[in-house]
Amino acid sequence: MITIVLADDQPAVRAGLRMRLSLEADMKIIGAARDGNEALDIVRRLKPDIVIMDLEMPVMDGLTATRALKSSASRTQVIILTIHDDETSRQQAHEAGAAGFVSKHADESVLLSAIRALANRSK
């Protein structure tokens, strides 16, 4: 079972992701956060396989949270899920330590494939 934490400041996005990913037999949402700071707390406590992290959030953005998570030697993999699908954002996400980058405009199969690829890589 792939355990996942969702981090997005928009309740509708979190709810939509939770609903969609819950349909997958091999995935389980174990937590959700409204900002990067909350995401770090949840990830440290629950140790999910993957956190799906929005790029722009209040309090602490996704890049800062990803850097903090990766510097703590967490085994949790980060997928940045964002509306900003440009080379600069992709590069910043990679430099922060994100293992994946998916546009919110992409087909849902792209996110599902990224989740499964990262889960298989970390086994």
KELO-78132 format. One record per atom (N, C-alpha, C): atom name; y, z negated, x; residue in three letters. Coordinates in Angstrom, 1 decimal, padded with zeros to 4 digits. Last residue first. Example, Ala and Ser with C-alpha at 12.3 -4.5 7.8 and 13.67 -1.06 7.14 Angstrom:
2
+------+--------+--------+--------+------+
! atom !     py !     pz !     px ! type !
+------+--------+--------+--------+------+
!    N ! -002.2 ! -007.1 !  012.8 !  SER !
!   CA ! -001.1 ! -007.1 !  013.7 !  SER !
!    C !  000.0 ! -007.9 !  012.9 !  SER !
!    N ! -005.7 ! -007.8 !  013.2 !  ALA !
!   CA ! -004.5 ! -007.8 !  012.3 !  ALA !
!    C ! -003.3 ! -007.8 !  013.2 !  ALA !
+------+--------+--------+--------+------+
# end
This chain:
123
+------+--------+--------+--------+------+
! atom !     py !     pz !     px ! type !
+------+--------+--------+--------+------+
!    N !  001.1 !  003.0 !  011.4 !  LYS !
!   CA ! -000.3 !  002.4 !  011.3 !  LYS !
!    C ! -001.0 !  002.5 !  012.6 !  LYS !
!    N !  003.4 !  004.4 !  011.4 !  SER !
!   CA !  003.5 !  003.0 !  011.9 !  SER !
!    C !  002.1 !  002.3 !  011.8 !  SER !
!    N !  002.8 !  006.9 !  010.4 !  ARG !
!   CA !  003.1 !  006.8 !  011.8 !  ARG !
!    C !  003.1 !  005.4 !  012.3 !  ARG !
!    N !  002.5 !  006.4 !  007.7 !  ASN !
!   CA !  001.3 !  006.8 !  008.5 !  ASN !
!    C !  001.6 !  006.7 !  010.0 !  ASN !
!    N !  005.1 !  005.7 !  007.0 !  ALA !
!   CA !  004.1 !  004.7 !  006.8 !  ALA !
!    C !  002.8 !  005.1 !  007.6 !  ALA !
!    N !  006.4 !  008.2 !  007.5 !  LEU !
!   CA !  006.7 !  007.0 !  008.3 !  LEU !
!    C !  005.6 !  005.9 !  008.2 !  LEU !
!    N !  005.1 !  009.8 !  005.6 !  ALA !
!   CA !  005.0 !  010.2 !  007.0 !  ALA !
!    C !  005.3 !  008.9 !  007.9 !  ALA !
!    N !  005.9 !  008.5 !  003.2 !  ARG !
!   CA !  004.4 !  008.6 !  003.6 !  ARG !
!    C !  004.3 !  008.9 !  005.1 !  ARG !
!    N !  008.6 !  008.9 !  003.2 !  ILE !
!   CA !  008.1 !  007.6 !  003.1 !  ILE !
!    C !  006.6 !  007.6 !  003.6 !  ILE !
!    N !  008.8 !  011.7 !  003.3 !  ALA !
!   CA !  009.4 !  010.9 !  004.4 !  ALA !
!    C !  008.8 !  009.5 !  004.4 !  ALA !
!    N !  007.6 !  012.4 !  000.8 !  SER !
!   CA !  007.0 !  012.9 !  002.1 !  SER !
!    C !  007.5 !  012.0 !  003.2 !  SER !
!    N !  009.6 !  011.3 ! -000.9 !  LEU !
!   CA !  008.2 !  010.8 ! -001.0 !  LEU !
!    C !  007.4 !  011.2 !  000.3 !  LEU !
!    N !  011.8 !  012.8 ! -000.2 !  LEU !
!   CA !  011.8 !  011.4 !  000.0 !  LEU !
!    C !  010.4 !  010.8 !  000.0 !  LEU !
!    N !  010.9 !  015.4 ! -001.0 !  VAL !
!   CA !  011.4 !  015.1 !  000.3 !  VAL !
!    C !  011.3 !  013.7 !  000.7 !  VAL !
!    N !  010.4 !  015.2 ! -003.8 !  SER !
!   CA !  009.3 !  015.3 ! -002.9 !  SER !
!    C !  009.6 !  015.1 ! -001.4 !  SER !
!    N !  012.9 !  015.2 ! -005.0 !  GLU !
!   CA !  012.2 !  013.9 ! -004.8 !  GLU !
!    C !  011.0 !  014.0 ! -003.9 !  GLU !
!    N !  015.2 !  017.4 ! -003.3 !  ASP !
!   CA !  014.1 !  017.2 ! -004.3 !  ASP !
!    C !  013.4 !  015.9 ! -004.0 !  ASP !
!    N !  018.4 !  016.2 ! -002.4 !  ALA !
!   CA !  017.1 !  016.8 ! -002.1 !  ALA !
!    C !  016.2 !  016.5 ! -003.2 !  ALA !
!    N !  020.7 !  014.7 ! -002.7 !  HIS !
!   CA !  020.6 !  016.0 ! -003.4 !  HIS !
!    C !  019.2 !  016.6 ! -003.3 !  HIS !
!    N !  020.6 !  012.6 ! -001.0 !  LYS !
!   CA !  020.3 !  012.3 ! -002.4 !  LYS !
!    C !  020.3 !  013.6 ! -003.3 !  LYS !
!    N !  018.8 !  013.5 !  002.0 !  SER !
!   CA !  020.0 !  013.6 !  001.1 !  SER !
!    C !  019.6 !  013.3 ! -000.3 !  SER !
!    N !  017.4 !  011.4 !  004.4 !  VAL !
!   CA !  017.2 !  012.2 !  003.2 !  VAL !
!    C !  018.5 !  012.3 !  002.4 !  VAL !
!    N !  016.1 !  010.5 !  007.4 !  PHE !
!   CA !  017.4 !  010.8 !  006.8 !  PHE !
!    C !  017.1 !  011.8 !  005.6 !  PHE !
!    N !  014.3 !  008.1 !  009.4 !  GLY !
!   CA !  014.4 !  009.2 !  008.5 !  GLY !
!    C !  015.8 !  009.4 !  007.9 !  GLY !
!    N !  014.7 !  006.1 !  011.1 !  ALA !
!   CA !  013.6 !  006.9 !  011.4 !  ALA !
!    C !  013.5 !  008.2 !  010.5 !  ALA !
!    N !  017.7 !  004.8 !  012.6 !  ALA !
!   CA !  016.9 !  005.3 !  011.4 !  ALA !
!    C !  015.8 !  006.2 !  011.8 !  ALA !
!    N !  019.2 !  004.1 !  014.7 !  GLY !
!   CA !  017.8 !  003.7 !  014.7 !  GLY !
!    C !  017.0 !  004.1 !  013.5 !  GLY !
!    N !  021.7 !  005.0 !  015.2 !  ALA !
!   CA !  021.6 !  003.6 !  014.7 !  ALA !
!    C !  020.2 !  003.1 !  014.6 !  ALA !
!    N !  021.2 !  007.7 !  015.8 !  GLU !
!   CA !  021.7 !  006.8 !  016.9 !  GLU !
!    C !  021.6 !  005.3 !  016.4 !  GLU !
!    N !  020.5 !  008.6 !  013.2 !  HIS !
!   CA !  019.5 !  008.6 !  014.3 !  HIS !
!    C !  019.9 !  007.6 !  015.4 !  HIS !
!    N !  023.0 !  008.3 !  011.9 !  ALA !
!   CA !  021.8 !  007.6 !  011.4 !  ALA !
!    C !  020.8 !  007.5 !  012.5 !  ALA !
!    N !  024.6 !  010.0 !  013.4 !  GLN !
!   CA !  024.9 !  008.6 !  013.4 !  GLN !
!    C !  023.7 !  007.8 !  012.9 !  GLN !
!    N !  023.3 !  012.5 !  012.8 !  GLN !
!   CA !  023.4 !  012.0 !  014.2 !  GLN !
!    C !  023.6 !  010.5 !  014.2 !  GLN !
!    N !  023.8 !  012.6 !  010.0 !  ARG !
!   CA !  022.4 !  012.6 !  010.5 !  ARG !
!    C !  022.4 !  012.0 !  012.0 !  ARG !
!    N !  026.6 !  012.7 !  010.0 !  SER !
!   CA !  025.9 !  011.6 !  009.4 !  SER !
!    C !  024.5 !  011.5 !  009.9 !  SER !
!    N !  027.0 !  015.2 !  011.4 !  THR !
!   CA !  027.5 !  013.9 !  011.9 !  THR !
!    C !  026.8 !  012.7 !  011.4 !  THR !
!    N !  025.7 !  017.1 !  009.6 !  GLU !
!   CA !  025.2 !  016.8 !  011.0 !  GLU !
!    C !  025.7 !  015.5 !  011.6 !  GLU !
!    N !  025.4 !  015.9 !  006.3 !  ASP !
!   CA !  026.0 !  016.7 !  007.3 !  ASP !
!    C !  025.5 !  016.2 !  008.7 !  ASP !
!    N !  025.2 !  014.8 !  003.4 !  ASP !
!   CA !  024.2 !  015.5 !  004.1 !  ASP !
!    C !  024.9 !  016.5 !  005.1 !  ASP !
!    N !  025.9 !  012.1 !  001.8 !  HIS !
!   CA !  026.5 !  012.8 !  002.9 !  HIS !
!    C !  025.5 !  013.5 !  003.7 !  HIS !
!    N !  024.4 !  010.7 !  000.0 !  ILE !
!   CA !  025.1 !  011.9 ! -000.5 !  ILE !
!    C !  025.7 !  012.7 !  000.6 !  ILE !
!    N !  021.4 !  009.3 !  001.4 !  THR !
!   CA !  022.8 !  009.4 !  001.2 !  THR !
!    C !  023.3 !  010.7 !  000.6 !  THR !
!    N !  019.2 !  007.2 !  002.9 !  LEU !
!   CA !  019.3 !  008.1 !  001.7 !  LEU !
!    C !  020.8 !  008.1 !  001.3 !  LEU !
!    N !  017.5 !  006.6 !  005.8 !  ILE !
!   CA !  018.9 !  006.7 !  005.2 !  ILE !
!    C !  018.8 !  007.7 !  004.1 !  ILE !
!    N !  014.9 !  004.6 !  006.2 !  ILE !
!   CA !  015.2 !  005.9 !  005.8 !  ILE !
!    C !  016.6 !  005.8 !  005.2 !  ILE !
!    N !  013.5 !  002.6 !  008.7 !  VAL !
!   CA !  014.6 !  002.8 !  007.9 !  VAL !
!    C !  014.7 !  004.3 !  007.5 !  VAL !
!    N !  010.7 !  000.4 !  009.1 !  GLN !
!   CA !  011.3 !  001.7 !  009.3 !  GLN !
!    C !  012.4 !  001.9 !  008.3 !  GLN !
!    N !  010.0 ! -002.7 !  010.5 !  THR !
!   CA !  010.4 ! -002.0 !  009.3 !  THR !
!    C !  011.1 ! -000.7 !  009.7 !  THR !
!    N !  009.7 ! -004.2 !  012.7 !  ARG !
!   CA !  008.8 ! -003.1 !  012.6 !  ARG !
!    C !  009.1 ! -002.2 !  011.4 !  ARG !
!    N !  012.5 ! -005.5 !  014.5 !  SER !
!   CA !  011.8 ! -005.4 !  013.2 !  SER !
!    C !  010.9 ! -004.1 !  013.3 !  SER !
!    N !  014.1 ! -006.1 !  016.6 !  ALA !
!   CA !  012.8 ! -005.7 !  016.9 !  ALA !
!    C !  011.9 ! -005.7 !  015.6 !  ALA !
!    N !  016.8 ! -006.3 !  016.1 !  SER !
!   CA !  016.0 ! -007.6 !  015.9 !  SER !
!    C !  014.5 ! -007.3 !  016.1 !  SER !
!    N !  017.8 ! -003.8 !  016.2 !  SER !
!   CA !  018.0 ! -004.7 !  017.4 !  SER !
!    C !  017.2 ! -006.0 !  017.3 !  SER !
!    N !  017.2 ! -002.8 !  013.7 !  LYS !
!   CA !  016.5 ! -002.3 !  014.8 !  LYS !
!    C !  016.6 ! -003.2 !  016.1 !  LYS !
!    N !  019.0 ! -004.3 !  012.1 !  LEU !
!   CA !  017.6 ! -004.4 !  011.9 !  LEU !
!    C !  016.8 ! -003.9 !  013.1 !  LEU !
!    N !  021.5 ! -003.5 !  013.2 !  ALA !
!   CA !  021.1 ! -004.9 !  013.2 !  ALA !
!    C !  019.6 ! -005.1 !  013.1 !  ALA !
!    N !  021.4 ! -000.7 !  012.5 !  ARG !
!   CA !  021.5 ! -001.2 !  013.9 !  ARG !
!    C !  021.0 ! -002.6 !  014.1 !  ARG !
!    N !  021.3 ! -000.9 !  009.7 !  THR !
!   CA !  020.2 ! -000.3 !  010.5 !  THR !
!    C !  020.2 ! -000.8 !  011.9 !  THR !
!    N !  023.8 ! -002.1 !  009.2 !  ALA !
!   CA !  022.5 ! -002.8 !  008.8 !  ALA !
!    C !  021.3 ! -002.3 !  009.6 !  ALA !
!    N !  025.4 !  000.0 !  010.0 !  THR !
!   CA !  025.5 ! -001.3 !  010.7 !  THR !
!    C !  024.3 ! -002.1 !  010.4 !  THR !
!    N !  024.6 !  002.0 !  008.2 !  LEU !
!   CA !  024.5 !  002.2 !  009.7 !  LEU !
!    C !  024.5 !  000.9 !  010.4 !  LEU !
!    N !  025.2 !  000.9 !  005.7 !  GLY !
!   CA !  023.9 !  001.2 !  006.1 !  GLY !
!    C !  023.6 !  001.4 !  007.5 !  GLY !
!    N !  027.8 ! -001.7 !  005.8 !  ASP !
!   CA !  027.2 ! -000.3 !  005.5 !  ASP !
!    C !  025.8 ! -000.2 !  006.1 !  ASP !
!    N !  028.5 ! -004.6 !  004.2 !  MET !
!   CA !  027.9 ! -004.1 !  005.4 !  MET !
!    C !  027.3 ! -002.7 !  005.1 !  MET !
!    N !  030.5 ! -004.6 !  002.0 !  VAL !
!   CA !  030.2 ! -005.8 !  002.8 !  VAL !
!    C !  029.6 ! -005.4 !  004.2 !  VAL !
!    N !  029.4 ! -001.6 !  000.3 !  PRO !
!   CA !  030.4 ! -002.7 !  000.7 !  PRO !
!    C !  029.7 ! -003.8 !  001.5 !  PRO !
!    N !  028.0 !  001.4 !  001.8 !  MET !
!   CA !  027.9 !  000.2 !  000.9 !  MET !
!    C !  029.0 ! -000.8 !  001.3 !  MET !
!    N !  026.7 !  004.4 !  002.7 !  GLU !
!   CA !  027.9 !  003.7 !  002.4 !  GLU !
!    C !  027.7 !  002.6 !  001.4 !  GLU !
!    N !  023.9 !  005.0 !  003.0 !  LEU !
!   CA !  024.8 !  005.0 !  004.2 !  LEU !
!    C !  026.1 !  004.2 !  003.9 !  LEU !
!    N !  021.1 !  003.1 !  001.8 !  ASP !
!   CA !  022.3 !  004.0 !  001.5 !  ASP !
!    C !  023.2 !  003.9 !  002.7 !  ASP !
!    N !  017.8 !  003.0 !  002.7 !  MET !
!   CA !  019.1 !  002.4 !  002.9 !  MET !
!    C !  020.2 !  003.5 !  002.7 !  MET !
!    N !  014.8 !  001.8 !  002.2 !  ILE !
!   CA !  015.5 !  003.0 !  001.9 !  ILE !
!    C !  017.0 !  002.5 !  001.8 !  ILE !
!    N !  012.5 !  000.4 !  004.5 !  VAL !
!   CA !  013.7 !  000.2 !  003.7 !  VAL !
!    C !  014.4 !  001.5 !  003.5 !  VAL !
!    N !  009.0 ! -000.2 !  004.9 !  ILE !
!   CA !  010.2 !  000.8 !  004.8 !  ILE !
!    C !  011.3 !  000.2 !  004.0 !  ILE !
!    N !  007.4 ! -002.3 !  004.9 !  ASP !
!   CA !  007.1 ! -001.2 !  005.8 !  ASP !
!    C !  008.3 ! -000.4 !  006.0 !  ASP !
!    N !  009.0 ! -005.6 !  004.8 !  PRO !
!   CA !  008.5 ! -004.4 !  004.2 !  PRO !
!    C !  008.2 ! -003.3 !  005.3 !  PRO !
!    N !  009.6 ! -008.5 !  005.1 !  LYS !
!   CA !  008.9 ! -007.6 !  006.1 !  LYS !
!    C !  008.3 ! -006.4 !  005.5 !  LYS !
!    N !  010.8 ! -010.5 !  003.7 !  LEU !
!   CA !  009.7 ! -009.9 !  003.1 !  LEU !
!    C !  008.9 ! -008.9 !  004.0 !  LEU !
!    N !  012.9 ! -011.6 !  005.4 !  ARG !
!   CA !  012.1 ! -012.5 !  004.6 !  ARG !
!    C !  010.8 ! -011.8 !  004.2 !  ARG !
!    N !  014.2 ! -009.3 !  006.5 !  ARG !
!   CA !  013.7 ! -010.4 !  007.4 !  ARG !
!    C !  012.7 ! -011.3 !  006.6 !  ARG !
!    N !  014.8 ! -008.0 !  004.1 !  VAL !
!   CA !  013.9 ! -007.4 !  005.0 !  VAL !
!    C !  013.3 ! -008.5 !  006.0 !  VAL !
!    N !  016.7 ! -009.7 !  003.0 !  ILE !
!   CA !  015.5 ! -009.4 !  002.2 !  ILE !
!    C !  014.4 ! -008.9 !  003.2 !  ILE !
!    N !  018.8 ! -009.7 !  004.9 !  ASP !
!   CA !  018.1 ! -011.0 !  004.5 !  ASP !
!    C !  016.8 ! -010.7 !  003.9 !  ASP !
!    N !  019.4 ! -007.0 !  005.0 !  LEU !
!   CA !  018.9 ! -007.6 !  006.2 !  LEU !
!    C !  018.2 ! -008.9 !  005.8 !  LEU !
!    N !  020.4 ! -006.6 !  002.4 !  ALA !
!   CA !  019.2 ! -005.9 !  002.8 !  ALA !
!    C !  018.6 ! -006.6 !  004.0 !  ALA !
!    N !  022.7 ! -008.1 !  002.5 !  GLU !
!   CA !  021.7 ! -008.5 !  001.6 !  GLU !
!    C !  020.3 ! -007.9 !  002.0 !  GLU !
!    N !  024.1 ! -006.4 !  004.2 !  ASN !
!   CA !  023.9 ! -007.8 !  004.6 !  ASN !
!    C !  022.7 ! -008.4 !  003.7 !  ASN !
!    N !  024.3 ! -004.0 !  002.9 !  GLY !
!   CA !  023.5 ! -004.1 !  004.1 !  GLY !
!    C !  023.2 ! -005.5 !  004.5 !  GLY !
!    N !  023.9 ! -004.4 ! -000.7 !  ASP !
!   CA !  024.7 ! -004.1 !  000.5 !  ASP !
!    C !  023.8 ! -004.4 !  001.7 !  ASP !
!    N !  022.1 ! -005.0 ! -002.7 !  ARG !
!   CA !  023.4 ! -004.3 ! -003.1 !  ARG !
!    C !  024.2 ! -003.9 ! -001.9 !  ARG !
!    N !  018.5 ! -004.6 ! -002.7 !  ALA !
!   CA !  019.8 ! -005.2 ! -002.2 !  ALA !
!    C !  021.0 ! -004.3 ! -002.6 !  ALA !
!    N !  015.2 ! -005.5 ! -003.6 !  ALA !
!   CA !  016.3 ! -004.6 ! -003.7 !  ALA !
!    C !  017.6 ! -005.3 ! -003.3 !  ALA !
!    N !  011.6 ! -005.4 ! -003.1 !  GLY !
!   CA !  012.9 ! -006.0 ! -003.1 !  GLY !
!    C !  014.0 ! -005.0 ! -003.2 !  GLY !
!    N !  009.2 ! -004.1 ! -003.2 !  ILE !
!   CA !  009.1 ! -005.5 ! -003.1 !  ILE !
!    C !  010.5 ! -006.2 ! -003.1 !  ILE !
!    N !  007.6 ! -001.5 ! -004.6 !  ILE !
!   CA !  009.0 ! -001.9 ! -004.4 !  ILE !
!    C !  008.9 ! -003.5 ! -004.4 !  ILE !
!    N !  004.9 !  000.3 ! -003.3 !  LYS !
!   CA !  005.3 ! -000.9 ! -004.1 !  LYS !
!    C !  006.7 ! -001.4 ! -003.7 !  LYS !
!    N !  002.7 !  003.1 ! -003.4 !  MET !
!   CA !  004.0 !  002.5 ! -003.0 !  MET !
!    C !  004.3 !  001.3 ! -003.9 !  MET !
!    N !  000.5 !  004.5 ! -004.2 !  ASP !
!   CA !  000.4 !  003.9 ! -002.9 !  ASP !
!    C !  001.7 !  003.3 ! -002.4 !  ASP !
!    N !  001.0 !  005.5 ! -006.7 !  ALA !
!   CA ! -000.1 !  004.5 ! -006.6 !  ALA !
!    C ! -000.1 !  003.8 ! -005.2 !  ALA !
!    N !  004.2 !  006.0 ! -008.0 !  GLU !
!   CA !  003.3 !  006.3 ! -006.9 !  GLU !
!    C !  002.3 !  005.2 ! -006.7 !  GLU !
!    N !  005.9 !  004.9 ! -009.8 !  LEU !
!   CA !  004.9 !  005.8 ! -010.3 !  LEU !
!    C !  003.9 !  006.2 ! -009.3 !  LEU !
!    N !  007.8 !  003.6 ! -008.3 !  SER !
!   CA !  006.7 !  002.8 ! -009.0 !  SER !
!    C !  005.6 !  003.6 ! -009.6 !  SER !
!    N !  009.6 !  005.5 ! -007.7 !  LEU !
!   CA !  008.7 !  005.1 ! -006.7 !  LEU !
!    C !  007.5 !  004.3 ! -007.3 !  LEU !
!    N !  011.1 !  005.6 ! -010.2 !  ARG !
!   CA !  010.4 !  006.8 ! -009.7 !  ARG !
!    C !  009.3 !  006.4 ! -008.7 !  ARG !
!    N !  012.1 !  003.0 ! -010.5 !  MET !
!   CA !  011.3 !  003.6 ! -011.6 !  MET !
!    C !  010.5 !  004.7 ! -011.0 !  MET !
!    N !  013.6 !  002.7 ! -008.1 !  ARG !
!   CA !  012.5 !  001.7 ! -008.5 !  ARG !
!    C !  011.5 !  002.4 ! -009.5 !  ARG !
!    N !  015.4 !  004.7 ! -008.4 !  LEU !
!   CA !  014.5 !  004.8 ! -007.3 !  LEU !
!    C !  013.3 !  003.9 ! -007.6 !  LEU !
!    N !  016.8 !  003.8 ! -010.7 !  GLY !
!   CA !  016.2 !  005.1 ! -010.7 !  GLY !
!    C !  015.1 !  005.2 ! -009.6 !  GLY !
!    N !  017.8 !  001.3 ! -009.7 !  ALA !
!   CA !  016.9 !  001.4 ! -010.9 !  ALA !
!    C !  016.1 !  002.7 ! -010.9 !  ALA !
!    N !  019.5 !  002.2 ! -007.6 !  ARG !
!   CA !  018.4 !  001.3 ! -007.4 !  ARG !
!    C !  017.4 !  001.3 ! -008.5 !  ARG !
!    N !  021.3 !  003.8 ! -009.1 !  VAL !
!   CA !  020.5 !  004.4 ! -008.1 !  VAL !
!    C !  019.3 !  003.5 ! -007.8 !  VAL !
!    N !  022.4 !  001.9 ! -010.8 !  ALA !
!   CA !  021.7 !  003.0 ! -011.4 !  ALA !
!    C !  020.8 !  003.7 ! -010.4 !  ALA !
!    N !  023.8 !  000.1 ! -009.0 !  PRO !
!   CA !  022.6 ! -000.3 ! -009.8 !  PRO !
!    C !  021.8 !  000.8 ! -010.4 !  PRO !
!    N !  024.8 !  000.9 ! -005.8 !  GLN !
!   CA !  024.9 !  001.4 ! -007.2 !  GLN !
!    C !  023.6 !  001.0 ! -008.0 !  GLN !
!    N !  024.3 !  000.2 ! -003.2 !  ASP !
!   CA !  025.3 ! -000.6 ! -004.0 !  ASP !
!    C !  025.4 ! -000.2 ! -005.4 !  ASP !
!    N !  021.1 ! -000.1 ! -002.0 !  ASP !
!   CA !  022.1 !  000.8 ! -002.5 !  ASP !
!    C !  023.0 !  000.0 ! -003.3 !  ASP !
!    N !  018.0 ! -000.4 ! -000.7 !  ALA !
!   CA !  019.4 ! -000.9 ! -000.5 !  ALA !
!    C !  020.4 !  000.1 ! -000.9 !  ALA !
!    N !  014.7 ! -001.4 ! -001.4 !  LEU !
!   CA !  015.8 ! -000.5 ! -001.7 !  LEU !
!    C !  017.1 ! -001.1 ! -001.4 !  LEU !
!    N !  011.7 ! -001.8 !  000.4 !  VAL !
!   CA !  012.9 ! -002.4 ! -000.1 !  VAL !
!    C !  014.0 ! -001.4 ! -000.3 !  VAL !
!    N !  008.2 ! -001.4 !  000.1 !  ILE !
!   CA !  009.5 ! -000.8 !  000.2 !  ILE !
!    C !  010.6 ! -001.7 ! -000.3 !  ILE !
!    N !  004.9 ! -000.9 !  001.4 !  THR !
!   CA !  005.9 ! -001.8 !  000.8 !  THR !
!    C !  007.3 ! -001.3 !  001.1 !  THR !
!    N !  002.1 !  000.9 !  000.6 !  ILE !
!   CA !  003.4 !  001.0 !  001.4 !  ILE !
!    C !  004.4 !  000.1 !  000.7 !  ILE !
!    N ! -001.2 !  000.0 !  000.8 !  MET !
!   CA !  000.0 !  000.0 !  000.0 !  MET !
!    C !  001.2 !  000.0 !  000.9 !  MET !
+------+--------+--------+--------+------+
# end
